[in-house]
Amino acid sequence: MSAAKQPKPVARLSHSLTHGNIWLAALSLMKRKKVYAYALPEGISRAFGYSPSKLMTYFVLYKLEDEKLISSKFEGRRKYYELTPAGRKALSDGKKKLAELSRKL
């Protein structure tokens, strides 16, 4: 069902599960390989089917790094991000929480 034809509560749920939780998508992509910040929105779009803004993506990266869930390193002029052990645990915990909630529904 397209977003335009979804009932409003379903559209709100879809938005909160995607745009409201960009951190889950970002950590999931970083689980596989380090990520270049500028390319992250496109990676999320390909993998998860929604497109966060670049500004929101940078904001999420800043918060994740501040919370020590990811670390960054410059390679040339580009800054790459990768998961820390705490980030792997947060991703695992987030996935478990979503699965638990899904089972209860």
C-alpha positions as CSV (number, residue, x, y, z in Angstrom):
1,M,0.0,0.0,0.0
2,S,1.5,3.4,-1.0
3,A,2.0,6.0,1.7
4,A,-0.7,8.2,0.2
5,K,-3.3,5.4,0.6
6,Q,-2.4,4.4,4.1
7,P,-4.7,5.3,7.0
8,K,-3.1,8.1,9.0
9,P,-2.3,6.0,12.0
10,V,-0.4,3.5,9.8
11,A,1.5,6.4,8.1
12,R,2.5,7.8,11.5
13,L,3.7,4.3,12.6
14,S,5.7,3.9,9.4
15,H,7.3,7.3,10.0
16,S,8.1,6.6,13.6
17,L,9.6,3.2,12.8
18,T,11.8,4.6,10.0
19,H,12.6,8.3,10.3
20,G,12.1,8.2,14.0
21,N,14.7,5.5,14.4
22,I,17.4,6.4,11.9
23,W,20.0,5.3,14.5
24,L,18.9,1.6,14.0
25,A,19.4,1.8,10.2
26,A,22.7,3.6,10.6
27,L,24.1,1.1,13.1
28,S,22.8,-1.8,11.0
29,L,24.7,-0.6,7.9
30,M,27.8,0.0,10.0
31,K,27.6,-3.6,11.3
32,R,28.6,-4.7,7.8
33,K,31.3,-2.0,7.0
34,K,32.5,1.5,7.9
35,V,30.2,4.2,6.5
36,Y,31.0,7.5,4.8
37,A,28.5,10.1,6.3
38,Y,27.6,11.8,3.0
39,A,26.6,8.4,1.5
40,L,24.6,7.2,4.5
41,P,21.2,8.5,3.4
42,E,21.5,6.7,0.1
43,G,22.6,3.5,1.9
44,I,19.6,3.7,4.2
45,S,17.3,4.3,1.2
46,R,18.6,1.3,-0.7
47,A,18.6,-1.0,2.4
48,F,15.4,0.1,4.2
49,G,13.3,1.9,1.6
50,Y,13.2,5.4,3.1
51,S,15.3,8.5,2.7
52,P,16.4,10.5,5.7
53,S,17.7,14.0,5.1
54,K,21.4,14.6,5.1
55,L,21.0,17.1,7.9
56,M,19.1,14.5,10.1
57,T,21.7,11.9,9.3
58,Y,24.6,14.1,10.4
59,F,22.6,14.9,13.6
60,V,22.1,11.2,14.3
61,L,25.8,10.5,13.7
62,Y,26.8,13.2,16.0
63,K,24.6,11.9,18.8
64,L,25.7,8.3,18.2
65,E,29.4,9.3,18.4
66,D,28.7,11.4,21.5
67,E,27.1,8.3,23.1
68,K,30.2,6.2,22.2
69,L,28.1,3.9,20.0
70,I,30.2,4.7,16.9
71,S,33.7,6.1,16.3
72,S,35.0,8.1,13.5
73,K,38.3,8.3,11.6
74,F,39.4,10.5,8.7
75,E,40.7,8.7,5.7
76,G,42.0,11.5,3.5
77,R,39.4,14.2,3.4
78,R,36.5,11.8,4.3
79,K,35.3,10.9,7.7
80,Y,34.2,7.3,8.2
81,Y,32.1,5.9,11.0
82,E,32.1,2.4,12.4
83,L,30.5,0.6,15.3
84,T,32.0,0.3,18.7
85,P,31.3,-2.7,21.0
86,A,28.7,-0.5,22.8
87,G,27.1,0.2,19.4
88,R,26.9,-3.5,18.5
89,K,25.1,-4.1,21.9
90,A,22.7,-1.1,21.3
91,L,21.9,-2.5,17.8
92,S,21.2,-6.0,19.2
93,D,19.1,-4.6,22.1
94,G,17.1,-2.4,19.6
95,K,16.4,-5.3,17.4
96,K,15.3,-7.4,20.3
97,K,13.0,-4.7,21.5
98,L,11.4,-4.4,18.1
99,A,11.0,-8.2,17.9
100,E,9.5,-8.3,21.4
101,L,7.0,-5.6,20.6
102,S,6.1,-7.3,17.3
103,R,5.4,-10.6,19.1
104,K,3.1,-8.8,21.6
105,L,1.1,-7.3,18.8
